[in-house]
Amino acid sequence: MFISIMKLLSVLYLWTWFVWPFVFVISIIYAIKELVQEEPAFMKPAIIASVSLLIILAGIASPALFL
């Protein structure tokens, strides 16, 4: 089941590879900025960063998944 999800994410990455590095970097910077503040942290940027990293890693692993 997880392999099929990774294959689907790798196809998504192959079509939109130029977007995900920027989404990851911007969201991880915003998440770190939110965590450093003394107010309660807003975790949505960290979730976006983790999902974009998952899509990037699925795209990197995609040649091995299609064998």
C-alpha positions as a printed NumPy array, in Angstrom:
array([[  0.   ,   0.   ,   0.   ],
       [  2.728,   2.479,   0.916],
       [  4.679,   1.613,  -2.231],
       [  1.672,   2.55 ,  -4.362],
       [  1.4  ,   5.865,  -2.496],
       [  5.115,   6.482,  -3.09 ],
       [  4.677,   5.711,  -6.805],
       [  1.809,   8.167,  -7.012],
       [  3.856,  10.836,  -5.233],
       [  6.812,  10.183,  -7.524],
       [  4.65 ,  10.782, -10.585],
       [  3.431,  14.012,  -8.982],
       [  7.045,  14.999,  -8.335],
       [  8.112,  14.233, -11.896],
       [  5.484,  16.644, -13.21 ],
       [  6.093,  19.413, -10.643],
       [  9.759,  18.999,  -9.67 ],
       [ 10.559,  22.717,  -9.855],
       [  8.024,  23.719,  -7.168],
       [  8.873,  21.404,  -4.255],
       [ 12.364,  22.641,  -3.301],
       [ 11.064,  26.192,  -2.974],
       [  8.023,  25.068,  -0.99 ],
       [ 10.249,  23.058,   1.343],
       [ 12.771,  25.828,   1.993],
       [ 10.203,  28.578,   2.493],
       [  8.016,  26.49 ,   4.783],
       [ 10.918,  25.189,   6.901],
       [ 12.212,  28.745,   7.391],
       [  8.742,  29.923,   8.393],
       [  8.337,  26.934,  10.752],
       [ 11.651,  27.665,  12.473],
       [ 10.669,  31.315,  12.792],
       [  7.379,  30.303,  14.397],
       [  9.075,  27.893,  16.825],
       [ 11.6  ,  30.48 ,  18.006],
       [  8.897,  32.934,  19.073],
       [  7.654,  32.722,  22.649],
       [  4.01 ,  32.47 ,  21.635],
       [  2.43 ,  29.072,  21.006],
       [  3.78 ,  27.634,  17.77 ],
       [  1.633,  27.277,  14.669],
       [  2.556,  23.857,  13.212],
       [  1.053,  24.173,   9.721],
       [  4.382,  25.271,   8.094],
       [  6.154,  22.271,   9.64 ],
       [  3.531,  19.925,   8.208],
       [  3.854,  21.543,   4.775],
       [  7.646,  21.18 ,   4.973],
       [  7.396,  17.513,   5.904],
       [  4.944,  16.737,   3.082],
       [  7.085,  18.554,   0.527],
       [ 10.163,  16.654,   1.747],
       [  8.204,  13.4  ,   1.392],
       [  7.336,  14.278,  -2.202],
       [ 10.959,  15.192,  -2.986],
       [ 12.238,  11.913,  -1.538],
       [  9.57 ,   9.939,  -3.398],
       [ 10.726,  11.568,  -6.62 ],
       [ 14.342,  10.696,  -5.913],
       [ 13.439,   7.082,  -5.13 ],
       [ 11.106,   6.76 ,  -8.117],
       [ 13.574,   5.059, -10.5  ],
       [ 14.007,   2.258,  -7.953],
       [ 10.238,   1.893,  -7.497],
       [  9.494,   1.272, -11.155],
       [ 11.857,  -1.714, -11.514]])
